Amino acid sequence: MMIADAQRSEMDRSIDELDVIVIGGGPAGSTASTLIAQQGYRVRLLERERFPRFHIGESLIPETYWVLKRLNMLPKMQASRFVKKYSVQFVTSSGKQSAPFYFWDNKPHECSQTWQVVRSEFDTMMLNNAREHGVDAREAVRVLDVLMNGERAVGVRVQEPDGGIRELFAKVIVDASGQTGIMMNKLKMRVWDPLLNKGAVWTYWEGAYRDTGKDEGATMVLQTSNRLGWFWYIPLHDNRVSVGVVAPFDYLFKGRGSHEQIYNEEVERCPAVAERVASARRITGYFATRDYSYRSERVAGDGWVVIGDAFGFLDPLYSSGVLLALKSGEMAADAICDGLRNGDTSAARLGHWGPLLNQGIDRMRRLVCEYYEGFSFGNFVRNFPDLRGKVTDLLIGDLFTDKVDVVWGPMESLYGQGKQAPSSWDSGMPDEVVATKHNELTLPDGVRP
Ligand SMILES: Cc1cc2nc3c(=O)[nH]c(=O)nc-3n(C[C@H](O)[C@H](O)[C@H](O)COP(=O)(O)OP(=O)(O)OC[C@H]3O[C@@H](n4cnc5c(N)ncnc54)[C@H](O)[C@@H]3O)c2cc1C
């Protein structure tokens, strides 16, 4: 859309023009805005909700450490009540447990301890941290549209808390609006992943089973007996546990009853989960989402960048979402500061990191697809004990280097006859299938998004 602002004089505009506007105050938006403000630029962050607000995505992975460090968030995380996470463990459909993958064994450094976070608390800490670094973060401000001047993004139209409509201008617009994907929808850039079509149903328990010592905070990934789904089991503070099932969307929701019925049926298919919650008290209703993985065709254009879920969403199997939000926020912030310093906010300058990000996501996606196609961590490590460290590198989120690529050949050597490596995220699907895709979140009564 051409903007009403076109009539305003250049002088008028430059008076109130910001350097950067960031849409969304989740982990991606807080990261990008903080790192840009650290360099002395004027950043305004616009968040639709009032924090704290509910969000899913509770298990962090160790490589978040390095971005949290740049954000000066580590002391806050260390002083928080978030449960410390040292490992991830897999349980097969027959109940066989892999040995835990302890991150420390692989990298004896404090980065190998990460956290299980309650996102309403974590996101609020991140947003307040952004404010402490000079970001002007406003809540209850909804971005209605990104304003374009030709191909270039120049501002946003917003609805203020009092309902008033306003236009704001900046040299760069960062879309960190999560699955809303404002720019992706506006420019029709969303590419649905042809392989990863999942749904999830989850709830929260108090008093469920917890391991002790350094295993207390382990994420467990437990396959259901029919191998169609898997449960996450994430211990949180205040004696709570987040327990959810992920499975192909059609299987999980089509022709089945309420979310409660579906959940209970799947718990029955997973005795290791049933045992763990048997004497616990359920403290919320049931949450559900349909979560088709997707990515944007581009990370940037003239004057705009997309990060976090507003760029892409990957199946939550390995808890990589917050890491990718932080990493893309960091990559974008560095490119934006470089662009502002050099007076060049072209697509090429703002988005040169796109291929690196895509490559990293490709690696995690490959591991996700392999799991859904029958890959067993236990079996792999038995066959290739020397590669345990490289698999752990992938699990901690060390994705942006080719050193981990040595695992793919050996993995393929264990394929049964006729099996092939998974097709790529952009290998396409028929238009009539694309037309049926949209992600949605159903919350129980009383929970705000
Ligand atoms: C079932 C499930 C389980 C998951 N488990 C994990 C996990 O264990 N670990 C993990 O790391 N990740 C997990 N994820 C992924 C994780 O939730 C996301 O990847 C992560 O939250 C992305 O962060 P973000 O900042 O990009 O987006 P978000 O966290 O979604 O933040 C976007 C923000 O933008 C705001 N916004 C939206 N539209 C507008 C607008 N028009 N104007 C202003 N503001 C707007 C929203 O209110 C929101 O606060 C999971 C996801 C799902 C679906």
The ligand as an SDF file (V2000), in Angstrom:
LIG
                    3D

 53 58  0  0  0  0  0  0  0  0999 V2000
    3.3890  -27.0210   20.7320 C   0  0  0  0  0  0  0  0  0  0  0  0
    4.6480  -26.2110   20.7270 C   0  0  0  0  0  0  0  0  0  0  0  0
    5.6860  -26.5090   21.5910 C   0  0  0  0  0  0  0  0  0  0  0  0
    6.8540  -25.7480   21.5780 C   0  0  0  0  0  0  0  0  0  0  0  0
    7.8620  -26.0680   22.4270 N   0  0  0  0  0  0  0  0  0  0  0  0
    9.0050  -25.3590   22.4000 C   0  0  0  0  0  0  0  0  0  0  0  0
   10.0570  -25.6420   23.3110 C   0  0  0  0  0  0  0  0  0  0  0  0
    9.9590  -26.5370   24.1630 O   0  0  0  0  0  0  0  0  0  0  0  0
   11.1890  -24.8960   23.2310 N   0  0  0  0  0  0  0  0  0  0  0  0
   11.3230  -23.8870   22.3240 C   0  0  0  0  0  0  0  0  0  0  0  0
   12.3900  -23.2670   22.2790 O   0  0  0  0  0  0  0  0  0  0  0  0
   10.3350  -23.5790   21.4710 N   0  0  0  0  0  0  0  0  0  0  0  0
    9.1820  -24.2770   21.4960 C   0  0  0  0  0  0  0  0  0  0  0  0
    8.1730  -23.9260   20.6700 N   0  0  0  0  0  0  0  0  0  0  0  0
    8.3710  -22.8320   19.7220 C   0  0  0  0  0  0  0  0  0  0  0  0
    8.2490  -21.4400   20.3760 C   0  0  0  0  0  0  0  0  0  0  0  0
    6.9660  -21.3100   20.9300 O   0  0  0  0  0  0  0  0  0  0  0  0
    8.4510  -20.3530   19.3230 C   0  0  0  0  0  0  0  0  0  0  0  0
    9.3840  -20.7290   18.3700 O   0  0  0  0  0  0  0  0  0  0  0  0
    8.9080  -19.0250   19.9510 C   0  0  0  0  0  0  0  0  0  0  0  0
    7.9570  -18.5650   20.8660 O   0  0  0  0  0  0  0  0  0  0  0  0
    9.1390  -17.9740   18.8570 C   0  0  0  0  0  0  0  0  0  0  0  0
    9.4170  -16.7270   19.4320 O   0  0  0  0  0  0  0  0  0  0  0  0
    9.0420  -15.3840   18.6270 P   0  0  0  0  0  0  0  0  0  0  0  0
    9.5470  -14.2610   19.4260 O   0  0  0  0  0  0  0  0  0  0  0  0
    9.4440  -15.5230   17.2120 O   0  0  0  0  0  0  0  0  0  0  0  0
    7.4530  -15.3590   18.5910 O   0  0  0  0  0  0  0  0  0  0  0  0
    6.4220  -15.2390   19.8020 P   0  0  0  0  0  0  0  0  0  0  0  0
    7.0010  -15.7730   21.0240 O   0  0  0  0  0  0  0  0  0  0  0  0
    5.1480  -15.8380   19.3130 O   0  0  0  0  0  0  0  0  0  0  0  0
    6.2200  -13.6810   19.9910 O   0  0  0  0  0  0  0  0  0  0  0  0
    5.5250  -12.9160   19.0440 C   0  0  0  0  0  0  0  0  0  0  0  0
    4.9080  -11.7160   19.7570 C   0  0  0  0  0  0  0  0  0  0  0  0
    4.3450  -10.8550   18.7660 O   0  0  0  0  0  0  0  0  0  0  0  0
    3.1490  -10.3310   19.2570 C   0  0  0  0  0  0  0  0  0  0  0  0
    2.3110   -9.9260   18.1160 N   0  0  0  0  0  0  0  0  0  0  0  0
    1.6790  -10.7200   17.2280 C   0  0  0  0  0  0  0  0  0  0  0  0
    1.0020   -9.9770   16.3410 N   0  0  0  0  0  0  0  0  0  0  0  0
    1.2030   -8.6760   16.6770 C   0  0  0  0  0  0  0  0  0  0  0  0
    0.7550   -7.4360   16.1440 C   0  0  0  0  0  0  0  0  0  0  0  0
   -0.0650   -7.3860   15.0860 N   0  0  0  0  0  0  0  0  0  0  0  0
    1.1580   -6.2900   16.7310 N   0  0  0  0  0  0  0  0  0  0  0  0
    2.0010   -6.3230   17.8160 C   0  0  0  0  0  0  0  0  0  0  0  0
    2.4280   -7.4700   18.3670 N   0  0  0  0  0  0  0  0  0  0  0  0
    2.0490   -8.6350   17.8010 C   0  0  0  0  0  0  0  0  0  0  0  0
    2.5430  -11.4840   20.0450 C   0  0  0  0  0  0  0  0  0  0  0  0
    1.5870  -11.0350   21.0110 O   0  0  0  0  0  0  0  0  0  0  0  0
    3.7840  -12.1050   20.6970 C   0  0  0  0  0  0  0  0  0  0  0  0
    4.0280  -11.5950   21.9840 O   0  0  0  0  0  0  0  0  0  0  0  0
    6.9790  -24.6650   20.6780 C   0  0  0  0  0  0  0  0  0  0  0  0
    5.9140  -24.3380   19.8260 C   0  0  0  0  0  0  0  0  0  0  0  0
    4.7750  -25.0940   19.8550 C   0  0  0  0  0  0  0  0  0  0  0  0
    3.6460  -24.7060   18.9390 C   0  0  0  0  0  0  0  0  0  0  0  0
  1  2  1  0
  2  3  1  0
  2 52  2  0
  3  4  2  0
  4  5  1  0
  4 50  1  0
  5  6  2  0
  6  7  1  0
  6 13  1  0
  7  8  2  0
  7  9  1  0
  9 10  1  0
 10 11  2  0
 10 12  1  0
 12 13  2  0
 13 14  1  0
 14 15  1  0
 14 50  1  0
 15 16  1  0
 16 17  1  0
 16 18  1  0
 18 19  1  0
 18 20  1  0
 20 21  1  0
 20 22  1  0
 22 23  1  0
 23 24  1  0
 24 25  2  0
 24 26  1  0
 24 27  1  0
 27 28  1  0
 28 29  2  0
 28 30  1  0
 28 31  1  0
 31 32  1  0
 32 33  1  0
 33 34  1  0
 33 48  1  0
 34 35  1  0
 35 36  1  0
 35 46  1  0
 36 37  1  0
 36 45  1  0
 37 38  2  0
 38 39  1  0
 39 40  1  0
 39 45  2  0
 40 41  1  0
 40 42  2  0
 42 43  1  0
 43 44  2  0
 44 45  1  0
 46 47  1  0
 46 48  1  0
 48 49  1  0
 50 51  2  0
 51 52  1  0
 52 53  1  0
M  END
$$$$
